[in-house]
Amino acid sequence: MLGEAEVDPLPLVPLSTSTETDEGLVAQNLKLLLVLIIFEPPNSMYLPRSFNLTNGQNIPAVGLGTFQGNEGNTKVKEAVKRALQLGYRHIDGATAYGNEKEIGEAIRESGVPREEIFVTTKL
C-alpha cells in the first residue's frame, strides 16, 4: 500500500505571454490566488512528485517508460542515459521489450549512483 504522496503547491505564473505590464501580471496572479484560496481543491487533485513505499523509500511518481526503439535498443540506451542525466530517477521496462541489457548499460554509463535509481518492470 502506498503512503502519503509529496505534493508541490501550484506556483503563481504569468497567465499571458503578451507584453503586459508588471502590474497586469500581478493583478492576474492575485485573481488566480483568490480563486485558489476560495476554491482550493483537495490534495488528491495535485500531482505527486513521489510515493512513500512501506519500506520507507520514496519512488518518483514519474518515470521514463521504455520500449524497443526503431533502430534496435541502441536508441533506448541513449534515451535512458539522457533521461538520467536530466534528472529522471525512475526507469520502467519489461522483459518482453528485450532492452534490459541496454537499460543496465545506460545506468552504468550515466554516472548517476545506482542507489538513486528505481528500475521497475512488468511480469
N, C-alpha and C positions, 0 to 999 in steps of 0.2 A: 504494500500500500504506500502511496506517495504521501509525503508530509506536506508542509506548507511551501508554497512557491514564493520566490523572491520577486517582487514587482517594483518597477520604477514608476514614479508619478509622471503624468503627462507633462512634458515641458511646454513652456509658452514659446511659441514660434510665430514668425510673421505669417499672416494668413493670405498675403497677396504678394505677387512677385513684381508688382508695379513699383514705380519710384515714388512711393508715398513719403510723407514727412515722418520724422520720428514720432511726432505727436499722434499721427494717424495710426501707426503701428501700435503705439502704447494703448490707444483707445480700443483697437481691435483686440489686443491681448487682454485688456480689462474686461471687455464684453465676454470673451471666452472664459476668463477666470470666474466671472459671475455665473455663467452657465454651469461651469464645473462645480461651483460651490452649491448652487441651488439643486442641480440635477446630478449629483455625484453618483456614478454607477457603483454597484458593489465591486469589491476587489476581484471577484472572479471574472469581471469584464476586462481586466488588464491582462496583457500577455506576460507570462512569467519569463524571467531570464534563466531560471534553473529550477530543478525539482530536488527536494531533500529526500534521499532514499533512507530506508530503515536502518542502514548500516552507518548513517551519519554523513555519507558522501553527498555532494551536490552535483547532479548531472545536468549539463547545459540543456535547455529546452529546445534549442535549435541546433541541428547538426547538418553536416553535409551528407546527402544521400548519394550513393554511387551506383553505377550500373556499368555494363561493358561499353566502352567508347567505340566510336565508328572505326577508328584505326587500331582496334585491339585495346588492350588495357594500358598502353603507354600513356594515353591521354588521361586515364583515370589516375594514374600515378602522379602526373603533373598537376591535375586538379586538386588532389588531396594535399600534395606538398604545398601548393599555393594557398589553399584554404587554411592550413595550419599556420603558415607564415602571416596570414591576415588576421588570425585570432580565433578561428574555429577550434574547438576542443572536443567536438563530438563528431565522429565519423561513423556512418551507417553503411553496412554492406550485407552480403549474403553469399553463402557457399555457391548457390546456383549462378551467381554472376561470374564466378571464376576469376575474381580480381583480388583475392585476399593477399597474394604474394606482393602485388603492386602497392596495395594499401600499406602493408608492412614496410616495404622499401621506402615509401614516401614518408612514413613516420620516422624511420631511422635517419633519412637524409634531411628532414626538415629542421633539425636542431632543437626541436621542442622536446623537453623531457617527457619520456613515456608516461610517467605517473600523472602528468597533467591532462592526458588524453583519454577520452572514453571511446571505445570501439564497440558498437552494437551490431548484431547480426540477426538473421532470421533462420529458423529451423526448417 
